[in-house]
Amino acid sequence: MIDLPQPTGRELWPPEEPEAPAWLNQPWRAFVALGEVVVAALLLWAAFALWQAGVITVVTTAGDSVRLASQRVFGGQLAAALGVGTVSAVLVVDAVRQLLLALRARRRRKKA
């Protein structure tokens, strides 16, 4: 059996040029974090509004003047409230990440 070198295709592409490293420490990330917190607060407000729209109290008066109260639950609104609340929580977590990257990430020094 003859063992010939197999072509890798590496010679078909131009060599990669070194890119300038992207630094994580960028102060504008704090503004992104602020915007995400504002959007998360609005989404949380919407989640509470959807939850209240999903639960309705129904009051019925019986023949002997007894008032019966029950609650009717709409699953679509409750599911939407849970989904919107989850998106709000993810935005808060990402806002914390953006804020930490804006404040703490420092450039690494090249080793000699």
Secondary structure, DSSP 4 states (H G I P E B T S, - for coil): ---PPPP-SGGGSPPPPPPPPPPS--TTHHHHHHHHHHHHHHHHHHHHHHHHHHEEEEEEE-TTS-EEEEEEE-HHHHHHHHHHHHHHHHHHHHHHHHHHHHHT--PPPPP-
